[in-house]
């Protein structure tokens, strides 16, 4: 055997991921509004690109928080107009500045702010914080307890009970019975109301009032404080009625990303450019033309996929969630002649406005539950909806167990196991039959 370097020729095919191909894939999986941010970056780099609308036309719907159309300048709030509100950390830092803390306590307070989790909890034990800062635990606890009274009340608590206790203390409602209830929140989660009634030493009406008061509190004060205005979802695809009582599907014209290539600027600039600069303009022109074609192809692909989905789910449009059909990516990929990965990207982060409301395109993909004795399969989403309806209509005298729900579904031709029913019920955040029975008995 001879070991040594040698040359050999072979043929092979490979897919090269060019920057343009990566950008096309990215644009395909972004929503219309998110795609505009990518386009704005391209318009900053390429002087030949312009948005397709007239310069004075708004590109985004009024309620959308998306940025306004790029015009080459950064817009600041006019004088007298309020800027963005301060963040939660900024508001807490201001309260520390106004507090009677000394310099050492301010240092502890500033460190505690950085340790808050997304719910507003202090998950790091005070002894660990004290060791990190080189101080004693009692001092850290003193600062932490004082900061629990900051606005919003309940931040810096170690657990849910302490968070709720701080809010009740502020309202002067932390009596011994309420304190006992907070120490046994696990029983409340299990709906063991009879035992809670005994531990707290109250009757049913008093316990119901206490539970109502606790539910009015904020279990995640940081999350609530950071939540601004409600998130407004702008549909990417619209279903519009036609005069013959049919529907057409189109991209939302208010958010559809489109660009034009300024050919007049190209011609005039090219004539004045030196020979050394013309390759740059040629490359910019090719890049602009490619982006315009990529956006057009993106729009056509989204329309094809959305149309195929809604054609398969016509029963949902006519009769509601209970008539959703089983649907997987492969079904749509075969219908429109695309790869499954392409269909997955097209349906990601896209919403469609239908006659029955606003839905994510991925909502219409649902696995199949087999029918009894070879009958038609049922979609998992439709079965979940049916389970929810069965439980919502159960009487206090006849609470449906998971086995009873299985029997009801089998009567309707749905072949399903008790384990699957329990999984779907948990996904719907519906307690089991024992917990529901205790809850209904308490309400009675």
N, C-alpha and C positions, 0 to 999 in steps of 0.2 A: 504494500500500500504506500502510495506517494502522498505526502502532506506538503502542500505549498499553495501559494496564491494562484488563481487562474481567473480568466475572463469568460463570462457566459452570457448569451443573449436569451431573453424570454419575453413573451408577450403577456401583458396583464392589463386589466381594466380597474380603475379606481375612481372614486368620486372625490374631487378636490373641493373642500369647503372654502370658497372664496369669500372675501368680506361682503360682496354683494349678495351671495347666497345666504350667508348668515343673517344679513339684514332682512332679506325677504322672509325667512323663517320667523324672525322676531316679529315683523309687522303682521304676519298671519295670525299669531297667537295673542296679539295685543287687542284690547278694545279700541273703538274708534278714537276716544278721547286720549288714551295712552299712546296711540299711534301718532297723534299730533305732536307729542313731545319729541319723538324721534325725527319727525319731519322738520320741526323747527330747528333742531341741531343741524340737519342737512342744509336748510336755507341759510343758516349762519355761515356755513362753509362754502356754499355754492351760490354766487350772485345771480346765476341764471334761473334759479327756482323762485317761483312766486305761488302764493295760495291761489286756488282756482276761483274764489269768490271775488266780487268787486271789493275794493279797498274799504268801503264803509260798511259792508255787511257783517253782522256778527257771526262768528263761526260756531260758538257754543250756545246752547240754550241758556236763558237768563239764570235759572237756578243752579246751574252747574258751577262747581268750584274750580273748574279747570282754568288755566291761564288764558288771557286774550290772545288774539292772533299776533304773531310775530311781525314787528315792523322795524326791527333793527335797533330799538331803544328799550331800555328798562324803565318801566313805569313805576314811580313812587306815589304813595298816597298824597293828594293835594293838601295844602295847608288847611288845618282845621278838621281834616278827616282822620278818624281814628285808625291806627295801624292794627296789626294783629294783637289779640289779647295776650297777656303774659302767660307763660307756661306755669304748670303747677309748682315746679321747682323754684321758679322766680317768685311766685306768690309766697311760698314758704320761706324763702330767703328774706323777703321783705318783712314778714312777721317776726323772724328771728332778730332782724335789725331793730324792730320796735319793741322787743321784749326786754325785761329787766335782767337778762343774762349777763354775767361778767365775761371777760375775754376767753377764759378757758371753757366756759359753758357754750359760748358761741361757736368755738371750734368743734365741740362735741355735736352741737346741733347741726352744723354744716355737714359733718360726716354722716349723721343719721339720715339726712335728706338724700344723700347719695345711695343709701342702702335700701330705700323703699322699693318694693316690687310693684308690678303693674296694678295690683289691687290696693296698694297703700299699706301693706303689712311690713313688719320688721322681722324678717326671718332669721337674722343673725342674733344669737343670744347676747344679752348685755355683757356677761363676763368676757366674751370674745372681743366685743367692741372695746371694752375697758383695757384689755391687754394690748390691742392694736394702738390705742391712743396713749397708752402709758398713764392711765388714771385709774381711779377706783370704781368698782361696779355701782356702788350706791349713787355716785355722782351721775353716772350715765343714766341710771334709772330715774333719777330726779329730773333730768333734762327730758328724757323720753316721755314721762308722765305729763310734764308741762306741755310738751308739743302735741300730745293727744288732744289738747283743748284748742289747738290751732284750727283755723277754718280750711277745709271742711273737717268737722269733728269726727274722730275715729281713726285718723291716720296714726301710724307708728305703733299699732297694736300688734301683739305677738300672735293672736288668734282671733277667730270670728267672735267668740264670746266677749273678749275684751273690747273689740271694736264696737259691738252693739251696746255694751255696758257704758262706754264713754258717751255715746249719743243719748242713751236714756238718762244718764246722770245730768247731762246738760238740760234735759227737759224736766228734771226733778221727778223722774218716774222709776228710779232704780230702787224699788222697795224689796224686802226679803223674798217675796213670792216671785218677782221678776228675776232676781238674782239666781234663785233656784232653777227657774226655767232656763236661764242662760247656761247654767252648769250642766244641763241635760239636753242640749240641742240635738244630740244623737237620737233621743227618743222622739223629738219633734220630727226629725227627718224620717223616722220609721212610722210615723203617725200613731205612736203608742200614747194616745191622748188620755186613756184611763189612768195609766201609771203617772203621767205628768200631773194629772189632777190630784192624785194622792200626795205626790212629793211636794207640790206647791201649796197644798192645803186650801184649794179654791174649788168652787163649783164649776159646772160646765160653762155657764155664761161668762164668768170671770176669766176662765182660761181662754175662751174664744176671743174675748176682748184683748187679752194679753198677746195672743198670737197675731191678731190683726195689727196691734201696735208694733210688734217686732217686724212684721212684713212691710211696714211703712218705712223702716229704717234703711240705711244704705249699707249693704254688706261689703261693698267694694268702693269706698269713698274716693280713692284715687282715680279709678276708672270713670266714675260718675263725674268727677271734677274735670277730667281731661276731655270728656265727651263734649264736643261743641254742638253745632246745629246737626240735625239728623242728616245722615248720608243720603243724598238724592241720587238714585240710579237713573241714568239716561240710557234708553234703549239704543242698541246698535242697529237692530233690524226692526222694521215695522210691518205689520199686517194691515193692509188697507182694504176697505170694502169697495166692490165694483158695482156699477148699476144693475148688473144681472145677478146680484146677490152672491157673488163669488168673492174671493180674496186674492189680492196680489201681494207679493213680498218684495220689499225694497230696503236698501240701507237708509238709515236716518239721514236725510239731506243736511240737517243742521250740524251733524258731527262727522259725516263721511269725509275721510282724509283724501284730498285731491290737490294736485299741484299742476302748474303749467310751466312750460319752458319759454322764457322770454327770447324768442328768436330774433326780434328786432335788435335787442341789446347784443346778441351774439354776432349778428352781421356787422353792426356798426363798430363794435369793439375789435373784431378780427381785422377789419380794414386798417385800424390805427395801431395795431400791435406790431412789435418787432418780431422778426422770425424766431428769435430765441424764446419769446413768450407765447407763441401760438400753440405749442403742445399743451401748455397748461389749460388754455381755453378749450382746446379740443377734448381734453380729458374731462373737464367740468361739464361740457355739453353732453358727452356720452353718459356721464354719471346722472345728469338731470333727466335725460331721456329714459334711462333704465329705471329710475325711481318712479317716473310717471307711468311706465308700463307695469311695474310691479304693483303699484297701487290699484291700477285698473284690473289686473289679474286677481288681486286680493278681493276686490269688490265682487267680481264675477264668481269667485269660488265660494265666498260667504253666502251669496244668494242661492247658488246651486245646492249647497249643503242645507241651508235653512229651509228651502222649498221641499227638499226630499224628506227632512225630518217632519215637517208639518203635514205633508201628504200622508206619511205613515201614521201620524197621530191625529187623524181627522176625527176619530171617535172622541178624543179628549175635547176638541173644539166644540163638538156638538153636544156632548153629554157630561163632560167634567172629568175629574181625576179618576173616578172609578172605571173609566173606559180607556185608560192609558194602555197601550200595547207594549209587550216586551220589545226592546230595541237595544241593539249593541252597535258599536262603532263599525263592525264588519258589514252590517246590513246597509248602512249609509254609504260606506266606502264602495261596495259593489254597485249600488244604485247610481252613484255619480262618477264612477271610474277613477277614484283616487285611492291612495294608500290610507290605511287606518290611522297612521301617525299624523297625516295631513288633516284628516277629519277631526282628530283630537285637538290639533292646534287651532283649527277654525272655530271649534265650539268652545274653546277656553276663553274665559273672561268676556263672553258676549251675552247680551240680554236681548230678548225679543218681546215686543209689545203685541200681545194676542187679544182676541175678544174676551178672553177669560183672565186677563191681567198680565203682569210683567213676570217673565220667567227667564232663568238662565238656560241657554241652549242645552247644556249638559243635563238639565232636569229631565229632559224627555228620553234620556237613555236609562233604561231600567231592566234589571235581570228578569228572567222568566221563572215563574212558579208553575210546575206542571199541573194540568187539570186531571181530574179523576177519570179513570177508564179511557185514557187516550183522548180526552176532549181538549179544546183549545187551551193553550197556555195563558197564564195571567201574569201581568207585570207586577213586580215587587212593590212598586209605589201604589198601585191600585189595591193590592192586598193590605198594605199598611193603612191606607185610607179606610178600607172596609173594617179593619180591626178597631180603628179609632171610632167609627160610627157605632159599631156594636157596643163598645164600652160606654159611649156617651148616652146611649138609650137604655142602659140596664137600670132596673129598678132597685130600690134599697132592699127589698125582700129577696131579690134574686141577682146576686153579684156573680158575674161570669168569671169562672176560673179559666186558666189557659187551656185546659182540656175541653171545657165547654165551648170556648171560642173555636178550637180545632173542629169540633163536631159541627158547629154552625157553618164554618167555611167549607167543610166537606159536603154538606147539604147543598152548597152553592156551586159545587163542582171544582173546588180548589183543594188539591192534594198537598197538605202542609203538615209539618210535625209540630209538636208542642214546643220543642226547643226553638224552632224558628219563630213561632208566635211570641214566645217570651223575649227573643232578641228584638223583634220589631216593636213590641210594647215598650221595652226599655229605651229603644231609640226614640220613641215618641214621648218619653219621660212620663209614662203612665205607671203608677205603682201597681204592685200585684194585687190579687183579689183580697187577700187578708188585710192589707193596708187600706184598700178602698172600702172594705166592709167596716173597719173601725172608724174611718173618717165619716162615712155616711151615718153611722150610728151616733156619732158625736154631734153631727149637724142636726140630727133629728131631736 
